[in-house]
Amino acid sequence: MTAEAREAGSPTDPAADGERPLDIALLTYKGNPFCGGQGVYVRHLSRELARLGHRVEVIGSQPYPVLDEGDDYADRLTLTELPSLDLYRQPDPFRTPKRDEYRDWVDGLEVATMWTGGFPEPLTFSLRARRHLRARRGEFDVVHDNQTLGYGLLGDVGAPLVTTIHHPITVDRQLELDAAEGWKRRMSVRRWYAFTRMQKRVARRLPSVLTVSGTSRAEIVDHLGVRQDRIHVVHIGADTDLFSPDPSVRQIPGRIVTTSSADVPLKGLVFLVEALAKVRTEHPDAHLVVVGKRPEEGPVAQAVERYGLEGAVEFVKGISDAELVDLVRSAQVACVPSLYEGFSLPAAEAMATGTPLVATTGGAIPEVAGRDGETCLAVPPGDPGALAAALSRLLGDPDLRDRLGAACRDRVLRHFTWAKAAEGTASRYREAISRSGGRDGGRRGAGAGKATEAAQSGDSVRVTEVEVAVPGDAVPAAGIGQAARVSEAAQ
């Protein structure tokens, strides 16, 4: 579609809200829809925005997003691949690229940051995205960044910028530091999460921030220093057509299901394993199915061995959506044991199937799961005894399971669907466009105030053809060695 055609829109085909359809660039530096909430967010939000009549171009890096196909919106949803060096791919993560893989100085910066123990992708994706968007000026009404929060997005990206922050990554950083053993591990965690300093600086300059819960909104204010009037809550949700009850799926007695990354302390899986050992003293058939990768070492693997649960804990990975839904349906209880969640998609998805839920009160989980005894059984985070008591209660009370399961489904349908999320997001897009004065105004609005703020803070530096806000003096990047110095300054 030409820029002229995009500008004109289609007067006979308005969007669902009756106004001209929007052209949306949706950015995601990591788009795997089967691992991590960001990929799930992009997949479902892009589909529902297209169903509303908008044109959505997802611009992403490896692992590339997987977009849903549909005849009713096929011409309105596309993927543009913006490749990185994919340094963390399997089966050779933390690889060193060959000489002929380097394309420009951003690639050098990416490798140099990895070599020095940092995580480069938010910064380097933002620089590539900025270059790509500026080359396509005038093609988009709005740019929506999915928590990249990289320096490259502070400048002119050719359209008004809206950013989703699911929750401050500083929360993850602190929980991993709390769980780290020894000074070497703590130093490694601090270096890996060095990019959060950049994200904090960038977040404070953003004109429009979306987040997924009231809890995340409060923490974005506290942790990142973003002004409250710039942050808007748009709840996300479950695919309620896919995640739905199906009485034909047989429930397995004693089955508990959870979605968790065993190597991420904030997911609280180790407490659920300990709770399972207690539950099995009352319910010998109780067993746990974890949607996630089996850990070969670490606290979870040690707990499974310590409590003799090798035959009672199963890990499944790489299953299809249909298999995941049937797995959740087959459980008598779903569990979210997290110490913290910015929203908790697994909770919403389990609830949508009518599977009764045991969940902690960590972070925003109560906003999703609802009140204890009404739509879930709620327990304090990090308390295996309380988890065990709630799980045992549900496993032993079929009437309670039926009541909570029905209430779960009803709550999700009323509050947490992707269609509602898309409608709320599109409304925020139009507000951002209106503030910027439309397409032409948006070109200036995206970076409004940047020069003044940079001058006041003394943190503006020009790096080859891209101006990036980083602390320190101007550093010309012309090779891997210099890129390493830019990396250290930027993070």
Summary of the structure (lengths in Angstrom):
residues: 491
radius of gyration: 23.1
end to end distance: 38.8
largest distance: 69.3
contacts: 1725
relative contact order: 0.12
helix: 45%
strand: 14%
